[in-house]
């Protein structure tokens, strides 16, 4: 098999092992997991990334559309999971709605019903109030997701209707974030919010800035922080062996910054090349991807990675790595619960979300810099809709600034 096809074919073969027999659009989250509407979205995103949705028959497409549309609530227009997998029901519901909107766009379809729930944000002041309530200005855990969900809903409605009142709300969203950004380019006043943890939360807002090609204050500083956070192997997480979200967030920001500015381009290129190899090294034997290359299960595992904790030039990051890695060891071999399915999974178990995000990261790198071998990923398909999965292949107009927020 040609090297350019090996990744695609092996991932798709693994993906097919998770498909529920007799169904074209239901998949288990992992080998030992259950199937949910979240799983179907992730499976579709993997298929689309590798251009497999272009091979769908019209019947396949209609089956997918009908299945996804069946989860829309007739009363308020939100897409609801079979059961809520997170204590934060609003987040679970809004997250699924975002995924379903993206999935339907891939299938060249729309929701059957209007998104009535968006009427809760009637004015620009309602936007500001909601963002404050969610703690977006403080960088509160999960607040980046809330901000991204809101911006996606507003953008979807604006692009559908072109109503100026919606553009006013979107501008209010950006004004809030411009005014509350911290000196390192993220959101929140605590030390944790100024470094890689700030990026993991703030990445969700940056996706919106990149989509709209809006000026990002302190983008150069954001790039500096991300580059300084990369470990010796090429990962960006606070635990050894990387972690899917940490790594993806960092790669997305670097790859997009590489396209819209001339700042530290050679450093970014070197970092992305290293990250590409690191992610490939984390593939599981079944061809899927798991959460991390390594599992810290005991004190011995913790001690084996001492060089990792103290790499780089950010003392606070050394502290975070030691503290979080040690806490991970104390957790033992507990299963991981994602909030997207009822059953947990083993730490070393390949799953749909990690495989989608890992392959997405590889594809974004392959479409940004020249690599010795891009595994055919330069032909990957990215979402056109705003949100997770969106990536602009071509260089956009510059939207960076080191000026101070007004």
C-alpha positions in Angstrom: 0.0 0.0 0.0 1.4 3.5 -0.9 2.5 5.4 2.1 0.2 8.3 1.1 -2.8 5.9 1.5 -1.7 3.9 4.6 -3.0 6.4 7.2 -6.3 7.0 5.5 -7.1 3.3 4.7 -6.0 2.0 8.1 -8.1 4.6 10.0 -11.1 4.0 7.8 -10.7 0.2 8.4 -10.6 0.8 12.1 -13.6 3.1 11.9 -15.6 0.5 10.2 -15.1 -1.9 13.2 -17.1 0.6 15.3 -20.1 0.8 12.9 -23.3 -0.8 14.3 -24.2 -3.7 12.0 -27.1 -2.9 9.7 -26.7 0.9 10.1 -24.8 3.3 7.9 -24.7 6.1 10.5 -24.5 4.6 14.0 -21.1 4.0 15.5 -19.7 3.1 18.9 -17.4 5.6 20.6 -14.7 2.9 21.1 -14.4 -0.8 20.9 -16.0 -1.2 24.3 -18.2 1.9 24.1 -21.8 2.6 23.3 -23.2 4.5 20.3 -24.7 8.0 20.5 -25.5 10.8 18.2 -22.1 12.4 19.2 -20.4 9.3 17.9 -22.2 9.5 14.6 -21.1 13.1 14.2 -17.4 12.2 14.9 -17.6 9.3 12.5 -19.0 11.5 9.8 -16.3 14.1 10.4 -13.6 11.4 10.0 -15.2 10.2 6.8 -15.4 13.8 5.5 -11.8 14.6 6.4 -10.7 11.7 4.1 -13.2 12.7 1.4 -15.3 9.6 1.9 -18.6 11.5 2.0 -18.1 12.2 -1.7 -18.8 8.5 -2.2 -22.1 8.5 -0.4 -25.1 7.3 -2.5 -28.1 9.6 -2.4 -29.8 7.0 -0.1 -26.8 7.1 2.3 -26.9 10.8 2.4 -30.6 10.9 3.1 -30.2 8.2 5.9 -27.6 10.4 7.5 -29.7 13.5 7.2 -32.8 11.9 8.7 -30.9 10.4 11.5 -29.2 13.6 12.6 -32.4 15.7 12.1 -34.3 13.3 14.4 -32.5 14.7 17.4 -33.8 18.2 17.0 -36.2 19.3 19.7 -39.5 20.6 18.2 -40.1 23.1 20.9 -36.9 25.1 21.0 -34.9 23.8 18.0 -31.8 22.6 19.9 -30.4 19.2 19.1 -30.6 16.9 22.2 -28.7 13.7 22.9 -30.5 10.4 23.7 -29.6 11.1 27.3 -27.5 13.8 28.8 -23.9 12.6 29.4 -22.8 15.7 31.3 -24.1 17.3 34.4 -24.1 20.6 32.5 -27.1 19.9 30.3 -26.9 23.2 28.5 -23.3 22.6 27.4 -24.2 19.0 26.3 -27.1 20.3 24.3 -25.3 23.3 22.7 -22.3 21.2 21.9 -24.4 18.6 20.1 -26.2 21.4 18.3 -22.9 22.7 17.0 -21.8 19.3 15.9 -25.1 18.6 14.2 -25.1 21.9 12.3 -21.6 21.1 11.0 -22.6 17.5 10.1 -25.7 18.7 8.2 -23.6 21.3 6.3 -21.3 18.5 5.2 -24.4 16.6 3.9 -25.6 19.8 2.1 -28.6 19.9 4.4 -30.2 22.1 7.1 -32.0 21.6 10.3 -35.7 20.8 9.8 -36.7 23.5 12.4 -35.5 26.9 13.2 -33.1 27.5 16.1 -35.8 29.1 18.3 -33.6 29.0 21.4 -31.3 31.7 20.0 -34.1 34.2 20.7 -32.9 34.3 24.3 -30.2 36.7 23.1 -32.3 39.5 21.9 -29.8 42.4 22.1 -26.1 43.1 22.1 -26.5 43.6 25.9 -27.8 40.1 26.2 -24.6 38.8 24.5 -22.4 40.7 27.0 -24.5 39.5 30.0 -24.4 35.9 28.9 -20.6 36.0 28.4 -20.1 37.5 31.9 -22.4 34.9 33.4 -20.4 32.1 31.9 -17.2 33.7 33.3 -15.6 34.2 29.8 -13.8 37.2 31.1 -12.3 35.2 33.9 -11.2 32.2 31.7 -13.5 30.0 33.8 -13.2 26.3 32.9 -15.5 25.6 30.0 -16.3 29.2 29.3 -14.4 29.1 26.0 -16.8 26.5 24.8 -19.8 28.6 25.9 -18.4 31.6 24.0 -17.7 29.5 20.9 -21.2 27.9 20.9 -22.8 31.4 21.1 -20.7 32.8 18.3 -21.5 29.8 16.1 -25.2 30.1 16.6 -25.1 33.8 15.8 -22.9 33.3 12.8 -25.1 30.5 11.5 -28.2 32.7 11.8 -26.5 35.7 10.2 -25.2 33.8 7.2 -28.6 32.3 6.7 -30.6 35.6 7.0 -28.1 38.4 6.6 -30.0 40.4 9.3 -28.0 43.4 10.5 -29.3 42.9 14.1 -27.4 39.6 14.2 -24.2 41.3 13.0 -24.6 43.8 15.8 -24.6 40.9 18.3 -21.6 39.3 16.7 -19.8 42.7 17.0 -20.8 42.8 20.6 -19.2 39.3 21.1 -15.9 40.6 19.7 -16.0 43.8 21.6 -16.4 41.9 24.9 -13.4 39.7 24.1 -11.2 42.5 22.9 -11.9 44.4 26.1 -11.3 41.4 28.5 -8.2 39.8 26.8 -5.2 39.4 29.2 -1.6 40.5 28.4 -0.7 37.0 27.0 -3.6 37.0 24.6 -6.0 34.7 26.5 -8.8 35.3 29.0 -8.6 35.3 32.8 -6.5 37.1 35.4 -4.9 34.1 37.2 -1.5 32.8 36.3 -3.0 29.6 34.9 -5.0 31.7 32.4 -1.8 33.3 31.0 -0.2 30.1 29.8 -1.1 26.8 28.1 -4.2 26.4 30.2 -5.4 29.8 29.0 -4.8 28.6 25.5 -6.8 25.4 25.9 -9.8 27.5 27.1 -9.2 30.5 24.9 -8.6 28.5 21.7 -12.4 28.3 21.3 -12.7 32.0 21.0 -9.6 32.2 18.7 -11.4 29.8 16.3 -14.1 32.5 16.0 -11.6 35.3 15.4 -9.8 33.2 12.7 -13.1 32.4 10.9 -14.2 36.0 10.8 -10.7 37.2 10.0 -10.9 39.7 12.9 -7.9 41.4 14.4 -6.4 39.3 17.2 -4.7 41.5 19.8 -1.4 40.1 21.0 -1.3 37.2 18.5 2.5 37.3 18.5 2.5 36.8 22.2 0.1 33.9 21.9 2.5 32.3 19.3 5.4 32.8 21.8 3.5 31.0 24.6 2.5 28.1 22.4 6.1 27.6 21.1 7.5 27.7 24.6 5.0 25.1 25.7 6.1 22.4 23.3 8.0 19.5 25.0 11.0 17.6 23.8 9.0 15.0 21.9 6.8 17.6 20.1 3.6 17.5 22.2 2.0 20.5 24.0 0.2 18.9 26.9 0.9 19.2 30.7 1.3 15.4 30.9 3.9 13.2 29.1 2.9 11.9 25.7 0.6 14.7 24.8 -3.1 15.0 25.2 -5.5 15.4 22.2 -7.1 18.7 23.0 -3.9 20.4 24.2 -2.0 19.3 21.2 -4.8 20.2 18.7 -5.4 23.6 20.2 -1.7 24.5 19.9 -1.3 23.1 16.4 -4.4 24.9 15.1 -3.2 28.2 16.5 0.3 27.8 15.1 -0.8 26.6 11.7 -3.3 29.5 11.3 -0.8 32.0 12.6 1.7 30.8 10.0 -0.8 31.6 7.3 -1.8 35.1 8.4 1.4 36.6 9.8 5.1 36.6 9.1 6.0 36.3 12.7 8.5 33.5 13.6 7.6 31.5 10.6 10.7 29.3 10.7 10.1 28.6 14.4 6.5 27.7 13.7 7.5 25.5 10.8 10.0 23.6 12.9 7.5 23.2 15.7 4.8 21.9 13.4 7.2 19.4 11.8 8.1 18.1 15.2 4.4 17.9 16.2 3.5 15.9 13.1 6.0 13.2 13.9 5.0 13.2 17.6 1.3 12.6 16.8 2.1 9.8 14.3 4.2 8.2 17.0 1.1 8.1 19.3 -1.0 5.9 17.0 -2.4 2.8 18.5 -1.7 -0.7 17.1 -5.3 -0.8 15.8 -4.7 2.3 13.7 -6.9 4.6 15.7 -5.7 7.2 18.2 -6.1 7.3 22.0 -6.0 10.3 24.4 -2.2 10.1 25.1 0.9 8.3 24.0 1.7 7.4 27.6 -0.4 6.3 30.6 0.7 7.5 34.0 -0.6 4.7 36.2 1.9 4.7 39.2 4.8 6.6 40.8 7.3 4.7 38.6 5.6 6.0 35.5 5.7 9.5 37.0 9.5 9.3 37.7 10.3 8.0 34.3 9.3 11.3 32.8 11.3 13.7 35.0 13.1 15.3 31.9 9.7 16.2 30.5 8.5 18.2 33.5 11.4 20.6 33.3 11.8 21.1 29.5 11.3 24.6 28.1 11.7 28.0 29.7 8.5 28.6 31.6 8.9 27.8 35.4 5.2 27.9 35.9 4.8 25.3 33.2 7.2 23.1 35.1 5.0 23.4 38.1 1.9 22.6 36.2 3.4 19.5 34.5 4.6 18.1 37.9 1.3 18.8 39.7 -1.1 17.6 36.9 1.0 14.5 36.1 1.3 13.5 39.7 -2.5 13.9 40.2 -3.0 11.8 37.1 -0.9 9.1 38.7 -3.0 9.2 41.8 -6.1 8.5 39.7 -4.7 5.1 38.9 -6.5 3.3 36.0 -9.9 4.9 36.3 -11.9 5.0 33.0 -12.2 8.2 31.1 -15.6 9.8 30.7 -16.0 12.2 27.8 -19.5 13.6 28.2 -20.3 12.2 24.8 -21.3 8.7 25.8 -22.6 6.8 28.8 -19.8 4.3 29.2 -16.2 5.2 30.0 -13.2 4.0 28.2 -9.7 2.8 29.0 -6.9 5.4 28.8 -5.2 3.4 26.1 -8.4 2.8 24.1 -8.7 4.3 20.6 -11.9 6.3 20.2 -13.7 8.5 17.7 -13.0 11.9 19.1 -9.3 11.5 19.7 -8.9 9.9 16.2 -10.8 12.8 14.5 -8.8 15.5 16.3 -5.5 13.7 15.8 -6.1 13.2 12.1 -7.4 16.8 11.8 -4.2 18.1 13.4 -2.1 16.1 11.0 -4.1 17.3 8.1 -3.8 21.0 9.2 0.0 20.7 9.4 0.2 18.9 6.0 -1.8 21.8 4.5 0.4 24.4 6.1 4.0 23.5 5.6 6.0 21.3 3.3 6.7 17.9 4.8 9.0 15.1 3.7 5.9 12.9 3.7 2.4 14.3 4.2 0.7 10.9 3.9 -1.7 12.3 1.3 -3.2 14.6 3.9 -2.7 17.6 1.7 -5.9 16.4 0.0 -7.9 16.5 3.2 -11.3 18.2 3.4 -12.0 20.7 6.2 -15.3 22.0 7.5 -16.6 25.2 5.8 -18.8 26.0 8.7 -17.5 28.0 11.7 -16.4 26.0 14.7 -14.4 22.9 15.4 -13.2 21.3 12.2 -13.0 24.6 10.3 -9.6 25.4 8.8 -8.8 27.8 6.0 -6.4 26.2 3.5 -5.3 29.4 1.8 -3.6 32.4 3.3 -6.0 34.9 4.7 -5.6 38.6 5.2 -3.6 39.5 8.2 -5.7 39.7 11.4 -3.0 40.1 14.0 -1.9 43.0 16.2 0.4 43.6 19.2 -1.6 46.7 20.1 -3.4 47.0 23.5 -7.0 46.3 23.8 -9.1 49.4 24.1 
